[in-house]
Structures are given as C-alpha cells and as structure tokens.
Amino acid sequence: MLASGQVSQKTLDQRVFETLRELFAFGFFDRQTYKKDSGQDNKAKDKAVADQAEERGAVLLRNRGVIPIRRKKVHSIAVIGPAADHYIFGGGSSQVTPYSTTTLRQGIEARAAKAGIKTSYDDGSNRQGAAALAKRSDLAIVVAADTESEGVDKACMSLIPQCTGGQATPAQPQGTQAAFGDQDGLIEAVAAANRRTVVVLETGAPVLTPWRDSIAGLLEAWYPGEDGGTAVAHVLFGDADPGGRLPVTFPRNAGDPPTASGGMSRYPGTVNPTSNCNAGPFTIPCPYYQETYSEGVMVGYRWYDSQHIKPAFPFGFGLSYTNFRFSRISLRRGPGRGHATVRFTLTNTRSRTGWAVPEVFVSLPSRPGLPEPPWQLHGFAKLRLAPGKSRRLSIHLVPRAFSYWSDAANGWRIARGCDRVAVGNSSRSLHPAGRVPQGGARCG
C-alpha cells in the first residue's frame, strides 16, 4: 500500500503510534505475557463482577408492591417460561461461553430455598397448565426472552416466534425466541390467573409489553451474563437494589417508533443493488439493506418527545426499592466560557438503601431550518444513598451541551437564544433548573 500510494508514510506512522500509545498506557510492556492457562483465572471474582454488573444494570420498570419477595407474604413461587431454563445471550460479538452458567430458574430456586419458599417450574408449553400452576401459587414469575445478533435486524418487537432475529441464543436450537412460542400470550394467561405476576425480560433491546397493565412487576434483566440467575434473584429478593435505568425507549405500540412511521426506507430499508455480498468464509446478511434516518436529529427518545408520543417506559426511566427527592436545584454559568453547572440535593426518603441516577437534560431553541429535540441528555450521576441521607451534587455541562452541528461550518456552533436546563429521573420526569443565555440573548 505504501508502494502504490494508497497510504502515506505519515499516516502509517500515526496509526502505529496510536496502537503503541494504548499498549503503553495499559501497561502491556510492563509485565510478562499471560500464560495461556485458564486454570489461573480467578473464577469466583469473575463471577462476582458479573453479578455486580447485572444487579446494577437491571431496570425495574413496574412494581405494585410484590417485590422484593418476602417470606411473610410469599410461601410458594411458580417459575414459568421456557427462557427461564436457558442461558440467554446475544449472537455475534456479545456471545460468551463461560465456565459455568446459572439460569434464572436455578437462581430463583436456590434463593427461594434459602428463604424457605417452595418453588415449582412450568416451561409454558401448555398455557393452561402454566396458568393453573400460577393460580395455586402465591407469586408467579414469568421469564421471557428474545433472540438478537449483530448484522441481522428483528422483524418486529413482540415476544413471538415471528419476531426472532439473528443467530441462535444460545447455540443449541431449542434456546431461541423462535422456539419459545407465544410468550406474550403466555404472560397474559398467567397474569389472568394470578394478579401477583412478575415478568422478567431477558432481551437485548426494547420489546412491546401489551400485558404491562395486568402484571404486578416488570424487571428488564437484558442478557444477564454467566451467573444471571443468581444476580436476578438478588434483585427480586431485595438483596440488591435494581441500579439500571433505560438507555432506550420502550414504545406503547408497534407504530410508535420512528422506524415504523417512515415507510420501508427507514425500516427494514431498501436493497442496495451496488453491494457485494461475497465475504469469503464469513456469513453475512445478504442482500444488504440501506436504511435512511429521515427523522434527522430526532433519533431515539427525541422522536417520541418531538411527536408527543407517550411511551410505555421512557428513556432514562427505572425504579428503585426506595424513593428520591430533588431539592435546592440551581444553575450557574461557568467555570469557563460556554460552561454551566447544575447543583441539587438528592434525598432518600424511605427506609431502604438504593441507587439513584439523576439525569441532566438540555433544550435548545429550534429555528427555521435548524430543528432541535425538546430535550437531550447531557449529564448524569449514579450514587448509592442510605435511608434518610442526602447528597449535594454538581453536574457540569460543557459547551457541546449547548451546541448544534453546522454542516456549513463543518463543526459545532452555539446559536443565540435561551437554552433550558432540567434535572430529573427520566426524559419525561424533569425539574427545571434554569436557562443559559447564549449569543447575547436575555433570558427571563
């Protein structure tokens, strides 16, 4: 490539420098090469890290007082659904083959036994049988999962076989959404039999939840990792507070997402006739589809906000087993030009320790030819607060938070106007902090 002029010596040197810089930064040359011996792995510590990641990433979306599970109120649990008995993970780069796995069924059964609670399992293949088990149990837990992989889009967002996407999850064919049956129908049947029904989702992205109003609890566990069953059980039984918040929006209806309203060009896209699907030994989707983001800057939660579409669960949302109160909210410019700092006090108002995730959003005024989303996330914090305790927090906003991208200038620019700032628990639960004047504007 050097000889043919496809790349210059300067570019090659820069790429090599960047690679070496990272190797030096992380101490690659400061130690001996690790032996190729898995026996030296600290499996117990690895598992503890996996559990912590899941507990702090699980998102509690609904809770009508049924969780945490208490021995005083619950003497029998029905664990239902084929996904409960499988190790669920994504295909492609997210696929992991651990030393050992703990399914949700195994984790819940082990934790329930420790509490002296009886558990029974039904794979849901007979919906009537599953509903009957749920009816004679104090609590029903339905585990539902999807199948996802990089490079392959899902056809739809429901928990039915037709909506499966990507590779097998896991590698054995029986562990896929395609073979799990109508999980939406199973949830509805179980919820009708027992109003104390909790649904645990093992999905890689948002799914439709048409049964959400008929269940008592909903936990999004994502793909929970090698010891997922143990970690999810910790959350369900209150050993850990659910620390996750939604990085995406869960829509109420199939027609709500921006991909649904823009026609085929948005999703699933149109075939690109110029693409070459010959990738040698690698398996890739063919033909290639060209998808157009015609919603512009209204990507993701910005679309729902700009179109005034009420989501099932908004971006940034997530419940704790306690409550948090915002107070003494203020906004100051600086330090430095174009910067601003939001300050507020957060108080745990209940009797449990929990995770709080305050989020700061910024709203830039729209102008002709320059539309802006109603709100955009530009900062957040995460902290663990004991009962009755308060913390004074500061979240700093840099100039990029108040900037828009200019194609003409090929860079970020700040428009004249009054930029609003708010802090809250999600994109749909915000407390105003103040306004930041830009370009000489005067703000009330």
ABEGO torsion letter per residue (X at the ends): XAAAGABBAAAAAAAAAAAAAAAAAAGAAABBBBBBBAAABBAAAAAAAAAAAAAAABBBABBAGAOBBBAAABABBBBBEAAAABBBBBBEAABBBBABBBBAAAAAAAAAAAAGBBBBBBAGABAAAAAAAAAABABBBBBBBBBBBBGBBBABABBBAAABBEBBOBABAAABAAAAEBAAAAAAAAAAABABBBBBBBBABBBBBAAAAABABBBBAEBAEAAAAAAAAAAAAGABBBABBBABBBBABAAABAAAAAEAAAOAEBBBAABBABAEABBBBOBBBBBBBAAEABBEAAAAAAAGBBBABBBGBEBBABBBBBBGBBBBBOBEBGBBBBBBBBBBABABBBBBBBBBBBBBBBBBGBBBBABBBABBBBBBBBBGBBBBBBBBBBAAAABBBBAAAGBBBBBBEBBBBBBBABAABBBBAEBBBBGGBBBX
